[in-house]
Amino acid sequence: MIDGKKTMLSGMQSTGMITLGNYLGALKNWVNLNDEEDIKCFYGIMDLHSITVRQNPAEFRKNARTLLLLYIAAGLDPEKNCIFYQSHVPAHSELGWILDCYTYMGEMNRMTQFKDKAAKHADNINTGLFTYPVLMAADILLYQADLVPVGKDQMQHLEITRDIANRFNGIYGDVFTIPEAYIGKSGAKIMSLQDPTKKMSKSDENPNASIYLLDDKDTIMRKFKRAVTDSDNCIAYSEDKPGIKNLIDIYCAVTKKTPDEAVKDFTGLGYGQLKEIVGEAVAEELAPLYRRYDELLKDKEYVDRAIKNNAEQASYYANKTLRKVKKKIGFTEMPR
Ligand code: TYM
């Protein structure tokens, strides 16, 4: 809660181009929730999290800007939502350190994302990668978030955030709001188009595995056409048919239909037609986003102003919580 209003916070790492998984699992829900209720919303470009993997400086800067433009292009108005770069608000790093001291090694050792990333980047298993979820807890708790809309893969990080917050509140009284995860009805786990047992990921080496948000229509159609399915040629929504299930999930997330309704739409069709219909639906969904992104690219002044204003706003709220935390712990205030 902030100023008596329910609060929502979420964010994405600014590494590479975001995928249809990021969009359907998170960004689209942010926009939907935004229209629904009178909520105070914070959306971070989580660039501090991104450096747990080595980044090329020029690309890193460009990716962060692209991500910010995509948030706005998807429908998050920066005058109504606080969209900010995590690195512009030093309170994130500061609370991250403080919370490190209230988190146990054993808890971090259990994090599946750490295990996956450590296996993928065996040459750079840095301590930032290990304590990554604590920084994420700081992101959420600084804004007293009630609601955190994320994809399923972030559930474990939300649970540890709640554990850390409860532990801290148990020692010092009610300092942090205990956040709830918000997982959308569909699209919470979009799978790779090339291996539907693996989640769609922006770091996948095979570009055909993911739809990227700025892919043009031809590319989208081609990638769906190549999507891996099975050899039955029978459209059903079942765990035994992960490729088909994934296509139906994507279709449902875009059209807001249920899997039953979707399967009815596809009665009598073959896999080729299914892929085409899903591809068309996705291309249609992303087309306005692409146009708006292009306009924003030309409006540097508007975007820069939004970045500055929102960084100031985010800092105001984050510092308020941080001051409270430091006071509770017993840090000495700077004499005025
Ligand atoms: P990130 O950048 O990996 O992903 C951003 C959001 O996209 C969701 N997502 C997916 N949803 C459905 N299907 C997929 N294949 C898929 N891939 C990704 C993620 O669940 C996420 O919601 N640690 C976070 C970033 C973060 C954050 C935060 C999120 C940092 N601080 C505070 C919420 C609150 C991450 O790496 O997300």
Residues whose N, C-alpha, C, O or C-beta is under 5 A from the ligand:
A	BS01	TYM	L9 S10 G11 M12 Q13 G21 N22 G25 A26 M46 H49 M136 D139 P149 V150 G151 K152 D153 Q154 G187 A188 K189 I190 M191 K199 M200
